[in-house]
Amino acid sequence: MTSHDRLDAWIDAHFDEEVRFLQELVRVPTDTPPGNNAPHAERTAELLHGFGFEAEKHAVPEAEVHAQGLQSITNLIVRRRYGEGPTIALNAHGDVVPPGEGWTRDPYGGEVADGKIFGRAAAVSKSDFASFTFAVRALESLGAALKGGVELHFTYDEEFGGELGPGWLLKKGLTRPDLLIAAGFSYEVVTAHNGCLQMEVTVHGKMAHAAIPHTGVDALQAAVKILAGLYAQNVRYQQVTSNVAGIKHPYLNVGRIEGGTNTNVVPGKVMFRLDRRMIPEENPAEVEADIRAVIAEAAALSPEVRVDIKRLLLANALQPLPGSQPLVAAIQQHGKAVFGQEIPAMGTPLYTDVRLYGEAGIPGAIYGAGPRTVLESHAKRADERLELEDLRRATKVIARTLFDLLQ
C-alpha cells in the first residue's frame, strides 16, 4: 500500500467524523451582516482542541471591526511544524451571507439527506474547514518524516473583502507562509480571479409635497439617469475580453437601492450601491476613474442635485505568481487520480480574499470541496448544499498534495 493509499484509507475510516465536524460548524450561525463571528471561532477552536490541534485566537480590535459595520471577528491560526522546509497555509472563511428566504430545510441544521449536507456555508466555505482539517490529520496519521509545516487559517471577513481576515493576519506579521491553498471547489483549480470595485452613490435633491412637486428637486429622477448611464456601460464591457480561461469580460451590477420617505413626498435623497467586476488585465485606478466620470456626466443632466460617491471596497484581481506551479500540478495530478477526470487550472469571475496573499507575494491556488459551479452549490441562495462524496474526495486530494510538497 502506497502512502497515498494510506491517506485515502484514513480519510475513509474517519469520514463520518469529518461530516459531524462540518455539521457542528454549520450549526453556529455566521451571518455577515451582522457579523458576530467570534462565537463560531470559539466553537471551532474547541472542536480542533478535541483533535489535538491548538488554535491561536487572534481577535481583531472592536474599533476596527465596528468601523466595517460588523460586530466581532476572531481569526484562528493552527500551526503544525514537522521540520525545516516550506510552510503551506490552508485558508477558509467562516463568515457568510444571511440565509434569506425560500429554504426548505433548516439553514443551520446541517441536515444530511440524499448524499448531501444542507445548510448555510455548508459549501462555501465551512466545508473546507473540514477538508483542510481532516487532510492535515490524515497527513499526520502516517507518522512519516516530513519537511516544513502546515498552517490552518480560519478567518471571518471574506464577505466584506478580507482586510480584517487574511489581510489583518498578514499586516500584523502573524503569518508568512510560503504557499497557500484556499477554499474552493473540487473540479477545477483556480489560479486567477476578478477584482471588484464597490461604490456607494448618494444623490441629494430636495423633498417636497407630491401635490406641488415643482417646489422640490427629485433625487430619484436624477438617480435614474445615473443608473441608465452605468447600465449602458455593460454593453461596452462585453467588448473587453480576458485572456484568462474561465473569465469572460467585466460587468457592473447595482445590488442595493433605497431612498424617499413616503409615497406622497418627492424623494430628497436616493442611495445605491454598485459592484464593478474587473478582469485581471484591467487597471483598478482607471476603472474607478471611468465609473466616476460616467456618474458625473449623467448627474450633469440634473444640475440641481448633488452627488456624493464613496468607495466601499477595492479588491485587486488575483494573478498567478511564480512558485505556484508545483502546487497546482500536484492538485491536478491527485485530482485526476481521485476524481477520475482532468482538473483544469483556470480563472473565476468571483473575487476572494485570496488576493491578499497574492499581494503579499505568496503563491497559491484555490481548491477545495464543492461542485463544478457555484450555481450547483446554491451558495448565497436557499438550500445551500454539498455532495458528501465531493467532500471526501477533495480531502484526499488535499492530503495527497500536502504529503508530496512536504517530502
Protein Blocks (a to p, Z undefined) as FASTA:
>chain_A
ZZklmmmmmmmmmmmmmmmmmmmmmmpccbdcehiaklmmmmmmmmmmmnopacdddddd
fklmmmnopabdcdddddddfbecddddddddfbdcdebghiabdfklopaeehiacdeh
klmcmlmmmmmmmmmmmmmmnopacehjddddddfklmnnopmmmmmmmmnopaccfbdc
ddddfkbccfbdcdddddddddddddddfklmmlpccfklmmmmmmmmmmmmmmmmmmpc
cfbehiabdcdddfbdcedjbfklccfbdcddddddddfkbcfklmmmmmmmmmmmmmmm
mmmbccddddfbdcddddddehjlmmmmmmmmmmmmmnopacdddddfbdcfklmmmmno
pacdddddddfbfklnopoiahiacdfklmmmmmmmmmmmmmmmmZZ
